[in-house]
Structure formats: structure tokens, C-alpha cells
Amino acid sequence: MRSSEEYLASLRDGRRVYYRGRRVEDVTTHPHLRKGAGVCALDFQLAHERADDPTFVVQDPQTGRRYSRYFHVPRGPDDLLRRRDLIETVTREARSFVPLIKEIGTDALFALQIVCARMDRELGTSFLPRVRAFYERCRDGDLAMAVAQTDVKGDRGRRPSEQPHPDLYVRCVRETSDGIVVRGAKAHTTNAVYSNEILVLPTRAMTERDAAYAVAFAVPADTPGLSFVASPRGFGATSPFDNPLSSRYGITESLTVFDDVFVPWERVFLCGQWAYAGPLAKTFVEFHRFTAISYKTPLLELLVGSAAWMAEAQGIAAAGHVRDKLARLVMYAETVRGLTTAAAVEGRTVEGIFVPHVVLTNAAKYYFARGYHDAVRDVQDIAGGLVVTGPAEEDRNNPEVWGLIEPYLQGRAGTSGEARLRMMNLIRDLAASDLGGYLEVLAIHAEGSLEAQKLTVLMDYDLERVQRLAARAGGLEA
């Protein structure tokens, strides 16, 4: 298993990254991008610091080899619960920022093993051995992985093969004896600039006419023809006082462009088998949405905790309307976590791999996304207007100005003006800043939109069974 220093060194490989129109030579030292690199490095740091904790490290009983729990293939509820605990713990250590450089990649590797096992059995192909070999390479090398799934799509009313521009979905443009050449772009690729490997999956179901777009593969981040245009949104703050979260921590989304990228056959996991593109996309999100709801709890804990702290500091904790808001926030956070636990416990085994309960996972994701803006409103309401009208770090650092204003920032007895202002700054960063806006959009669209969760629930829930129960209860059936 690699140290955080070894991991960071592996990112200095000449990969093609652009930020605000300029080429980035080193993502680990760039003034903005280094924040996200630090969050990702935490995965490696904690695994070393807690090497004897089975939450972080798994030991193979046959070989004695130790590897990151992220790579442990879930075989039952306990494995999914441990995975949830790992994701929660690391995210909590990073003050609600999740690394997402092993979580999403292993989600994809689990899905690929399930779908390729079925595809090989039904079509006589031989993709599963490639997937397993790549999985073992990532596990044994302790590699960081990103998943590029969301195509840019163009006209959402048209299928991939119907687009006016042929590369609005990633496609195979030609095959050779050694591999394939791909072209196109994937959007919203989380932390790809900090990954060693980029795994590409289809984003939707395909028809036979879309066969060229039914591709899944993996390439190293420094592959020729591969470029990342990193988004600057959400993390432009530089003051730890004014923005205690977004000035220190970061996540980087990117537009990931494949400009005639060559992929060797041993790294190709789907190529033209269009009927399996939809199942692969769906199986991936069954794991990925479980990852998503696992990392929501630390963020919700910060919302609950900051609101409760501010209610006490401002002497309003006993007010009926404040208690009502705090109760809503607590129930919101605990419902999301409770549904996550239930999804792990009530999953099912497919091709020897334990899959989270699909309906409960999507219900948790929907409940989180649907309730997030209401939760932010309650926190803002309890905190008050000082969240956006408070003095800046420069005022705090000027003794003359600070001496003038500090007495007027105090809360109830024992709450200093500085303490109250620092908590206001935390709430502003969470709920009224560049980061706050990013988090609100993320709540709706990350890991699939609200509509995606509803569609998945309706696809997987047995409506016929409950209709029969209702018919029997209503006397319509014997």
C-alpha cells in the first residue's frame, strides 16, 4: 500500500491538465488544485496511520497481503456496512469532503465484474478475465481511479447515433489488431486530475445503431490524446478565517476529452455489445449511489452541528420554532443514514457480489437531494443575517478595527465575538458562498438527478405484488 507521498508523486507524470485556460504542470503544487490533491492523499495517509483497523485495511487470509478496503469485493451486508463506515470516516476527517479516488473506481470495477460475467456467459466473449486482471492491478498497486461516465450528450432528445456531431458521446472510431481508438468527451469527471487510471463507462442504454458508443475501457491519466479541463467552481476562496472549508479542501470536476486515444485490447471491457451498455450503466449506479449516500452523513452532521451551536450561542435554543428546525435537521440526517444502513443490510447477491438494495439506495439519495435546500434554509434561518454581513479577516487582523467591533459580535454569556464570527463563517461557507452554491447544485445532480432516482425506484420496485395485495384487501381477488 502506498504512502500519501508516493501517491502525490505518482501524479507528476506530465498529464495534460488545464485550469482557467492555462496548462498545469503539477496538480499537487498548483495554488487551487493542490487543495483537492490534499483531500485525496488523506485516503492513503489514514490507511497507513490505521493499518490495523479493518475499517481501512483488509488482509487476504491466504496470501497475507494487505490492501485498501475500498478494493474489497462485497460478499454480504457486513462488507457494505464496513465500506459505508470507511467512506464516512474519511469524509468526516476531511471536514465533509470525500476523496472519490478509490470509491467511484471500485464501484465501476464491481459493476464490470457482474456485467462482464453475464456477457461472457451469454455471448461467449472473454471480457471478465480482462476486468479481473485490471482490478488486481489497481488493488495491488493501490492505484487512484476516476470514472468518466456522463457524456456531454448534446441534444438530449436524440440518441447517440442521431446527434448532429458524432462525438457528443464517447465512441470507438476504429479497431486495430492491438486495440481501439476512441474519441469524444465526458463531463463532470470527479477528481480525474488526481487519479492514476481513468475508467470509462457508457452513460445510458444503447440501440444497435449506437453500437460504436457502447464502449467501456481504462487508460492511464497521462495517455497521449487525453486532456482534462478542470472546473474552478466552488473552491476559489483563500482565507481560512473567512472560508474555513473551501480555502483548505477541494474537489475538482473536469471535462475529460479523448482526442483519438488508443486503448490496448487488454484494457477494453465493452466494445460494440450495445445490449449490455444499459445494464452496465445501471449496475454501476447501484453501487455508486450507495457510495454517494455514504458520504452525505458528514456534511449533514456539519449542518446540524453548526445550527445547534449557533442556537445556543445566540440564546434561542429553547425557542419553539428553533427546536422545530433542529428536530427537522436531525431527522433529515438520521433518515439518510438509516436508509443507507438498510440498503446495505437488505441487498442481494449477483454473480457472487453483494449489491446494495436498489430501491432503498435510491430512496436515500432522493430524500437527501429533495431535502437539502430545506435544510440549508433552516440553518440560515437559525444563524441570522450576520452570515453574509459579517466583518472580514482583515477586520479581525486590525487591532483598532477589531477592538471597535468585537464587543458587538458577542452572543450569550461566555460566547466571544470571535467564536460567534468563526461559526458564522463556517455556515456561510456551507450555505452562502461559492462552495455553498456548488453543494446545492451537487445535491440535485451528483450521482444522478431526482428524476433518475424516481425512474430507478419504479423499475426495481415490485408494483404488481402490492397491486395484488390491494386487490385482495379490496375484495377483488379471492
Residue, then its C-alpha position, 0 to 999 in steps of 0.5 A: m500500500r502506498s504512502s500519501e507521498e508516493y501517491l502525490a508523486s505518482l501524479r507528476d507524470g506530465r498529464r495534460v491538465y488545464y485550469r482557467g485556460r492555462r496548462v498545469e504542470d503539477v496538480t499537487t503544487h498548483p495554488h487551487l488544485r493542490k487543495g483537492a490533491g490534499v483531500c485525496a492523499l488523506d485516503f492513503q495517509l489514514a490507511h497507513e496511520r490505521a493499518d490495523d483497523p479493518t475499517f481501512v485495511v483488509q488482509d487476504p487470509q491466504t496470501g497475507r497481503r494487505y490492501s485498501r478496503y475500498f478494493h474489497v469485493p462485497r460478499g454480504p451486508d457486513d462488507l457494505l456496512r464496513r465500506r459505508d463506515l470507511i467512506e464516512t470516516v474519511t469524509r468526516e476527517a476531511r471536514s465533509f469532503v470525500p476523496l472519490i479516488k478509490e470509491i467511484g473506481t471500485d464501484a465501476l470495477f464491481a459493476l464490470q465484474i457482474v456485467c462482464a460475467r453475464m456477457d461472457r456467459e451469454l455471448g461467449t466473449s472473454f471480457l471478465p478475465r480482462v476486468r479481473a486482471f485490471y482490478e488486481r492491478c489497481r488493488d495491488g498497486d493501490l492505484a487512484m481511479a476516476v470514472a468518466q461516465t456522463d457524456v456531454k450528450g448534446d441534444r438530449g432528445r436524440r440518441p447517440s447515433e442521431q446527434p448532429h456531431p458524432d462525438l457528443y458521446v464517447r465512441c470507438v472510431r476504429e479497431t486495430s489488431d492491438g486495440i481501439v481508438v476512441r474519441g469524444a468527451k465526458a463531463h463532470t469527471t470527479n477528481a480525474v486530475y488526481s487519479n492514476e487510471i481513468l475508467v470509462l463507462p457508457t452513460r445510458a442504454m444503447t440501440e444497435r445503431d449506437a453500437a460504436y458508443a457502447v464502449a467501456f475501457a481504462v487508460p492511464a491519466d497521462t495517455p497521449g490524446l487525453s486532456f482534462v479541463a478542470s472546473p474552478r467552481g466552488f473552491g476559489a476562496t483563500s482565507p481560512f478565517d473567512n472560508p474555513l472549508s473551501s480555502r483548505y479542501g477541494i474537489t475538482e470536476s473536469l471535462t475529460v476529452f479523448d482526442d483519438v486515444f488508443v486503448p490496448w485490447e487488454r484494457v477494453f471491457l465493452c466494445g460494440q455489445w450495445a445490449y449490455a451498455g444499459p445494464l452496465a450503466k445501471t449496475f454501476v449506479e447501484f453501487h455508486r449511489f450507495t457510495a454517494i449516500s455514504y458520504k452525505t452523513p458528514l456534511l449533514e452532521l456539519l449542518v446540524g452541528s453548526a445550527a445547534w451551536m449557533a442556537e445556543a450561542q445566540g440564546i434561542a435554543a429553547a425557542g419553539h420554532v428553533r427546536d422545530k428546525l433542529a428536530r427537522l435537521v436531525m431527522y433529515a440526517e438520521t433518515v439518510r443514514g438509516l436508509t443507507t444502513a438498510a440498503a446495505v443490510e437488505g441487498r442481494t447477491v449477483e454473480g457472487i457480489f453483494v449489491p446494495h438494495v436498489v430501491l432503498t439506495n435510491a430512496a436515500k439519495y432522493y430524500f437527501a437531494r429533495g431535502y437539502h435546500d430545506a435544510v440549508r434554509d433552516v440553518q440560515d434561518i437559525a444563524g441570522g443575517l450576520v452570515v453574509t454581513g459579517p466583518a472580514e479577516e482583515d477586520r479581525n487582523n486590525p487591532e483598532v478595527w477589531g477592538l471597535i467591533e468585537p464587543y458587538l459580535q458577542g452572543r450569550a454569556g461566555t460566547s466571544g465575538e470571535a467564536r460567534l464570527r468563526m461559526m458564522n463563517l463556517i455556515r456561510d461557507l456551507a450555505a452562502s458562498d461559492l462552495g455553498g452554491y456548488l453543494e446545492v447544485l451537487a445535491i440535485h445532480a451528483e450521482g444522478s438527478l431526482e428524476a433518475q432516482k424516481l425512474t430507478v425506484l419504479m423499475d426495481y420496485d415490485l408494483e404488481r405484488v402490492q397491486r395484488l395485495a390491494a386487490r385482495a384487501g379490496g375484495l377483488e381477488a379471492 
